[in-house]
Amino acid sequence: MVKLEKGNSKLLYAWAFYDWANSVYSLVIASAIFPIFYGALFKIKGSLYIDIFGTTLKSTALISFVTAAAFLLVALISPLLSGIADFAGNKKNFMKFFCYLGAFSCIALYWFSLENIYWSLTAYFLGLVGFWGSLVFYNSYLPDIAFPEQQDNISAKGYSLGYIGSVLLLIVNLAMVMKPELFGISGTSGEAKMKAMRYSFITVGLWWILFSQYTYYYLPKGNKGQKITKSVIFNGFRELQKVWSLLGENLQLKRFLSSFFVYGMAVQTVMIVAVYFGEQEIKWTSDSEKTTGLIISILVIQLVAILGAIMTSKASAKFGNIGTLIFLNCVWAVLCIVAFFVTTPIEFYLTAGFVGLVMGGIQALSRSTYSKLLPETDDTASFFSFYDVTEKIGIVIGMCLYGIIDQVTGSPRYSIIFLCLFFVTGIIFLSRVRKITKQ
């Protein structure tokens, strides 16, 4: 480990480089390759249903419930972790633990099978926990390594590095799946593609472990070690409770958080289940077209999201944050209705493009709007911890509702159309928030 002073450019870059290392999980595993692989397993099985936990569940409902369980655990332990992170002198070890937990769980997905479904789902579950758990400590490093005037810039650099790295690996994985013979992957066409997807899980884990070493080499061990007491462990929960109390004194912030909780729940759910929806509900002409089409749609969403974020920023400067958020929620509501009728690949691509336009924009603008509404305080970390927990609890509820409706009706289309109600509710709640004039 090399000790560098706070604000040092090499230290800042090393911190941001962790985004390059771990963002491959969110793109390759959570959004692209794994959903396709998971759907292919059930197609080989010849049924979308599986007997598990003493009942029969539909494939997409099952993965929705497991995802919800992972986010619930993360929401519960995040305040504990953040409380410890402020006092422990071995913050880097905590970050490493969750990083390696997530990375090795990705590698373990190589053995994912319906015959060993409990073990397989455990690997998927721990991958999610590892990814989000490591981010708690990663984010907590920012004030330690960067001065306030440097933080916005270095955060943006991290996002950019993460986007570039994850897209590069996804392109390699796409090549492996579409042209497995070029990588020495043998078997029939179907067998080779399944092998290629399994190998892609290994590449994600190895990429994550390998490139995170640069970050760990330069990051400091952590704050000066202090004794971890019961009081320290539950400090994060006390901070959340304090924020909750302060919300009663800030009606504007409380109303905004209520709206964010509702529409954020729907946004995150759509983003997580988009590929599962496309895998099951779109009429692809062949398995090859399906695999290529789904991965390309993810790349389209990623590219268009950048344009959407820029457009949203310009719109908020002209029309205000709340007005722009109301418009974005209207677009999301319309997209949910449109998705109910989408059946062909071209319709799916077009819908994915519009999702990309409003996806990045609504997330970025929601966070900046929340920041503008915060009261004058030096304790912004507690408020953003509350914001993050609110978002994760929303994901838990959204994924559970999606899974239940999918399980009961047998079609995710009804789940998507139901999510439209959350966007409509978000619009109603946002209309009650006083328009922000300070941009």
C-alpha positions in Angstrom: 0.0 0.0 0.0 1.3 3.5 -0.9 0.2 6.3 1.4 -1.0 9.4 -0.6 -2.3 12.7 0.8 -5.9 13.5 0.5 -6.7 15.2 -2.8 -3.8 13.5 -4.6 -4.7 12.9 -8.2 -3.3 9.3 -8.2 -5.4 8.6 -5.1 -8.5 10.0 -6.6 -8.1 8.0 -9.8 -7.4 4.8 -7.8 -10.7 5.4 -6.0 -12.7 6.1 -9.2 -11.1 3.0 -10.8 -13.1 0.7 -8.5 -16.1 1.7 -10.7 -14.2 0.2 -13.7 -13.7 -3.0 -11.6 -17.2 -3.6 -10.2 -19.6 -2.1 -12.8 -19.2 -5.2 -14.9 -21.5 -6.9 -12.4 -24.4 -4.5 -12.8 -24.2 -4.6 -16.6 -23.1 -8.2 -17.5 -24.7 -10.1 -14.6 -27.7 -8.1 -13.4 -28.8 -6.6 -16.7 -27.6 -8.7 -19.7 -26.0 -12.2 -19.8 -27.5 -13.8 -16.6 -31.1 -13.0 -17.4 -30.7 -14.6 -20.9 -28.9 -17.6 -19.4 -31.5 -18.0 -16.8 -34.3 -17.9 -19.3 -32.5 -20.4 -21.5 -32.2 -22.9 -18.7 -36.0 -22.9 -18.3 -36.5 -23.3 -22.1 -34.2 -26.4 -22.0 -36.3 -27.6 -19.1 -39.4 -27.2 -21.2 -41.4 -25.3 -18.6 -41.4 -21.8 -17.0 -42.3 -23.3 -13.6 -40.2 -25.0 -11.0 -41.0 -26.7 -7.6 -39.1 -24.8 -4.9 -39.6 -23.7 -1.3 -42.6 -26.1 -1.0 -44.5 -24.5 -3.9 -44.5 -24.1 -7.7 -43.1 -20.7 -8.9 -42.7 -19.2 -12.3 -39.1 -18.5 -13.3 -39.4 -14.7 -13.4 -41.4 -14.6 -10.2 -38.7 -16.7 -8.4 -35.8 -14.5 -9.5 -37.9 -11.4 -8.5 -38.4 -12.7 -5.0 -34.7 -13.7 -4.6 -33.7 -10.2 -5.9 -36.1 -8.6 -3.4 -34.7 -10.7 -0.5 -31.1 -9.6 -1.4 -32.1 -5.9 -1.5 -33.9 -6.3 1.8 -30.8 -7.7 3.4 -28.7 -4.9 1.9 -31.2 -2.3 3.2 -31.0 -3.8 6.7 -27.2 -4.0 6.9 -26.3 -0.8 5.1 -27.0 1.4 8.2 -24.9 -1.1 10.3 -22.1 -1.0 7.8 -22.1 2.8 7.4 -22.0 3.2 11.2 -19.0 0.8 11.4 -17.3 2.5 8.4 -17.1 5.8 10.2 -15.2 4.3 13.2 -13.3 1.2 12.0 -9.7 1.4 11.2 -9.9 -1.4 8.7 -12.5 0.0 6.3 -10.6 -1.4 3.4 -10.9 -4.9 4.7 -14.7 -4.5 4.9 -14.7 -3.3 1.3 -12.5 -6.2 0.2 -14.8 -8.7 2.0 -17.9 -7.7 0.1 -16.0 -7.2 -3.2 -14.6 -10.8 -3.0 -17.9 -12.1 -1.8 -19.6 -10.6 -4.9 -16.8 -11.6 -7.3 -16.5 -15.2 -6.2 -20.3 -15.5 -6.2 -20.2 -14.4 -9.9 -17.7 -17.1 -10.6 -19.9 -19.6 -8.8 -22.7 -18.8 -11.3 -20.7 -20.9 -13.7 -22.3 -23.9 -11.9 -25.8 -22.4 -11.9 -28.3 -25.1 -12.7 -32.0 -25.9 -12.1 -31.0 -29.3 -10.6 -29.1 -27.5 -7.8 -31.4 -24.6 -7.6 -30.9 -23.7 -4.0 -27.1 -23.6 -4.3 -27.5 -21.7 -7.5 -29.8 -19.0 -6.1 -27.5 -18.6 -3.1 -24.7 -17.7 -5.5 -27.0 -15.1 -7.3 -28.2 -13.8 -3.9 -24.6 -13.3 -2.5 -23.5 -11.7 -5.7 -26.1 -8.9 -5.2 -25.2 -8.6 -1.5 -21.5 -8.4 -2.3 -21.9 -5.8 -5.0 -24.1 -3.4 -3.0 -22.3 -4.1 0.3 -18.9 -3.1 -1.2 -20.5 0.1 -2.5 -21.3 1.2 1.1 -17.6 1.4 1.9 -16.6 2.6 -1.5 -18.9 5.6 -1.2 -17.8 6.3 2.4 -14.2 6.7 1.2 -15.1 9.8 -0.9 -14.8 12.4 1.8 -11.7 10.7 3.1 -9.8 10.9 -0.2 -11.2 14.0 -1.9 -11.9 17.6 -0.8 -15.5 19.0 -1.3 -14.6 20.8 -4.5 -13.1 17.6 -6.0 -15.9 15.2 -5.1 -18.4 16.0 -8.0 -15.7 15.6 -10.6 -14.2 12.4 -9.3 -17.6 10.9 -8.8 -18.4 11.6 -12.5 -15.0 10.1 -13.5 -15.9 7.0 -11.6 -19.2 6.7 -13.4 -17.5 7.2 -16.8 -14.8 4.5 -16.0 -17.5 2.1 -14.9 -19.5 2.6 -18.1 -16.5 2.2 -20.4 -15.2 -0.9 -18.6 -18.5 -2.7 -18.3 -19.4 -2.1 -22.0 -16.0 -3.3 -23.1 -16.4 -6.6 -21.2 -20.0 -7.0 -22.4 -18.9 -6.7 -26.0 -16.3 -9.4 -25.4 -18.9 -11.6 -23.8 -21.3 -10.9 -26.6 -18.6 -12.1 -29.1 -18.1 -15.2 -27.0 -21.8 -16.0 -27.1 -22.3 -15.3 -30.8 -19.0 -16.7 -32.1 -18.0 -19.3 -29.4 -15.8 -21.2 -31.9 -13.4 -18.2 -32.1 -12.7 -18.6 -28.4 -12.2 -22.4 -28.7 -15.6 -23.2 -27.1 -16.9 -26.5 -28.5 -20.2 -28.2 -28.7 -23.4 -27.8 -30.6 -24.6 -24.3 -31.3 -26.8 -24.3 -28.3 -24.3 -26.0 -26.0 -21.5 -23.7 -27.0 -23.6 -20.6 -26.3 -24.5 -21.8 -22.9 -20.9 -22.6 -22.2 -19.9 -19.1 -23.4 -22.4 -17.5 -21.0 -21.1 -19.6 -18.1 -17.5 -18.5 -19.0 -18.8 -14.8 -19.0 -19.7 -15.2 -15.3 -16.1 -16.2 -14.6 -14.8 -13.2 -16.6 -16.9 -10.9 -14.5 -15.6 -12.3 -11.2 -11.9 -12.2 -12.4 -12.3 -8.7 -13.9 -13.7 -7.5 -10.6 -11.0 -9.0 -8.5 -8.1 -8.1 -10.8 -8.9 -4.5 -11.4 -9.9 -3.8 -7.8 -6.3 -4.4 -6.8 -5.2 -1.1 -8.2 -7.8 0.6 -6.0 -6.7 -1.3 -2.9 -3.1 -0.6 -3.5 -3.6 3.2 -3.1 -6.6 3.5 -0.8 -5.8 4.2 2.8 -6.6 1.5 5.4 -9.3 3.7 6.8 -9.9 6.2 9.6 -7.8 5.9 12.7 -9.1 2.8 14.4 -11.5 3.2 17.2 -13.1 0.5 19.4 -16.3 -0.9 17.8 -19.0 -0.8 20.5 -22.7 -1.6 20.5 -23.3 2.2 20.3 -21.2 2.5 17.2 -22.8 -0.5 15.5 -26.3 1.0 15.8 -25.1 4.6 15.0 -26.3 4.3 11.4 -29.9 3.4 12.5 -29.9 6.4 14.9 -28.8 8.7 12.1 -31.8 7.4 9.9 -34.1 7.9 12.9 -32.8 11.5 13.2 -33.5 12.2 9.5 -37.0 10.7 9.8 -37.7 13.1 12.7 -36.4 16.1 10.7 -38.7 15.2 7.8 -41.7 16.3 10.0 -40.2 19.8 10.0 -39.6 19.9 6.3 -42.9 19.3 4.5 -41.4 19.9 1.0 -38.7 17.4 1.5 -41.1 14.9 3.0 -43.5 15.2 0.0 -40.6 14.8 -2.5 -39.3 11.7 -0.7 -42.8 10.2 -0.8 -43.0 10.7 -4.5 -39.5 9.4 -5.1 -40.3 6.3 -3.0 -43.3 5.5 -5.3 -41.9 6.3 -8.7 -38.4 5.1 -7.9 -39.8 1.8 -6.9 -41.3 1.4 -10.4 -38.2 2.7 -12.2 -35.8 0.3 -10.5 -38.1 -2.6 -11.0 -38.5 -2.0 -14.7 -34.7 -1.7 -15.1 -34.1 -5.0 -13.3 -36.8 -7.0 -15.1 -36.5 -5.5 -18.6 -34.4 -8.3 -20.1 -36.5 -11.0 -18.4 -39.5 -9.5 -20.0 -37.9 -9.3 -23.4 -36.6 -12.9 -23.1 -40.1 -14.3 -22.4 -42.6 -12.0 -24.1 -41.0 -11.0 -27.4 -41.5 -13.1 -30.5 -37.9 -13.7 -31.6 -37.4 -15.7 -34.8 -34.6 -17.8 -33.3 -32.6 -18.2 -30.1 -29.7 -16.6 -31.8 -31.7 -13.5 -32.6 -33.0 -13.4 -29.1 -29.6 -13.5 -27.5 -28.1 -10.9 -29.8 -31.2 -8.7 -29.6 -31.4 -8.7 -25.9 -27.8 -7.8 -25.4 -27.9 -5.1 -28.1 -31.0 -3.6 -26.4 -29.0 -3.3 -23.2 -26.2 -1.5 -25.0 -28.7 0.8 -26.7 -30.2 1.6 -23.3 -26.7 2.4 -21.9 -25.8 4.6 -24.8 -29.1 6.5 -25.0 -29.1 7.0 -21.2 -26.1 9.4 -21.5 -28.0 11.5 -24.1 -31.1 11.3 -21.8 -29.1 12.6 -18.8 -27.8 15.5 -20.8 -31.3 16.4 -22.2 -32.8 16.1 -18.7 -30.2 18.4 -17.3 -31.0 21.1 -19.9 -34.7 20.6 -19.5 -34.5 21.1 -15.7 -32.5 24.3 -16.2 -35.3 25.6 -18.3 -38.5 24.2 -16.8 -37.4 23.4 -13.2 -36.7 20.2 -11.4 -40.2 19.3 -10.4 -41.8 20.1 -13.7 -39.2 18.0 -15.5 -39.7 15.1 -13.1 -43.4 15.2 -13.6 -42.9 15.0 -17.4 -40.4 12.1 -17.0 -43.0 10.2 -14.9 -45.6 10.8 -17.6 -43.2 9.3 -20.2 -42.6 6.3 -17.9 -46.3 5.8 -17.4 -46.9 5.8 -21.2 -44.0 3.4 -21.7 -45.5 0.9 -19.3 -48.8 1.0 -21.2 -46.9 0.6 -24.5 -44.9 -2.3 -23.2 -48.1 -4.2 -22.6 -48.6 -4.4 -26.3 -45.0 -4.9 -27.4 -44.5 -8.2 -29.1 -41.9 -7.8 -32.0 -38.2 -7.2 -31.7 -38.4 -3.8 -33.5 -41.0 -2.7 -31.0 -38.8 -3.9 -28.2 -35.8 -2.0 -29.5 -37.8 1.2 -29.8 -39.2 0.9 -26.3 -35.7 0.2 -25.0 -34.5 3.3 -26.6 -37.1 5.5 -24.9 -36.5 3.7 -21.6 -32.8 4.7 -22.0 -33.8 8.3 -22.6 -35.7 8.6 -19.3 -33.8 6.1 -17.3 -30.5 8.0 -16.6 -32.3 11.4 -16.5 -34.9 10.5 -13.8 -32.2 9.0 -11.6 -29.8 11.8 -11.8 -32.4 14.5 -11.5 -34.1 12.8 -8.5 -30.8 12.8 -6.6 -30.0 16.4 -7.4 -33.5 17.5 -6.6 -33.2 15.8 -3.2 -29.9 17.5 -2.6 -31.5 21.0 -3.3 -34.3 20.3 -0.9 -32.0 19.4 2.0 -32.0 21.8 5.0 -28.8 23.7 5.8 -26.7 21.0 7.5 -23.2 19.5 7.6 -24.6 16.1 8.0 -25.6 15.4 4.4 -24.3 11.8 4.7 -27.2 10.8 7.0 -29.7 12.3 4.6 -28.2 10.4 1.6 -28.1 7.2 3.6 -31.8 7.7 4.3 -32.3 8.3 0.5 -30.4 5.1 -0.4 -32.3 3.0 2.1 -35.6 4.4 0.8 -34.6 3.5 -2.7 -33.7 -0.1 -1.7 -36.9 -0.7 0.3 -38.7 0.6 -2.8 -36.9 -2.0 -4.9 -37.9 -4.8 -2.5 -41.6 -3.8 -2.7 -41.5 -3.3 -6.4 -39.9 -6.7 -7.1 -42.2 -8.5 -4.8 -45.3 -6.9 -6.4 -43.9 -7.7 -9.9 -43.2 -11.3 -8.9 -46.6 -11.8 -7.2 -48.6 -10.5 -10.2 -46.4 -12.5 -12.7 -47.0 -15.6 -10.6 -50.7 -15.1 -10.3 -51.5 -14.0 -13.9 -48.7 -16.0 -15.7 -47.6 -13.0 -17.6 -45.2 -10.2 -16.7 -47.2 -7.8 -19.0 -49.8 -7.4 -16.2 -47.0 -6.6 -13.8 -45.6 -3.9 -16.1 -49.0 -2.3 -16.6 -49.6 -2.3 -12.8 -46.3 -0.4 -12.4 -47.9 2.4 -14.4 -50.0 3.2 -11.4 -46.9 4.0 -9.4 -45.8 6.5 -12.0 -49.3 8.1 -11.9 -49.1 8.3 -8.1 -45.6 9.8 -8.4 -47.0 12.5 -10.7 -49.8 13.3 -8.1 -47.3 13.5 -5.3 -44.8 15.6 -7.3 -47.6 18.1 -8.1 -47.8 18.7 -4.4 -44.2 19.7 -4.1 -43.6 23.4 -4.5 -41.7 24.1 -7.7 -38.1 24.7 -7.1 -36.9 28.0 -8.5 -33.3 27.7 -7.5 -31.5 25.7 -10.2 
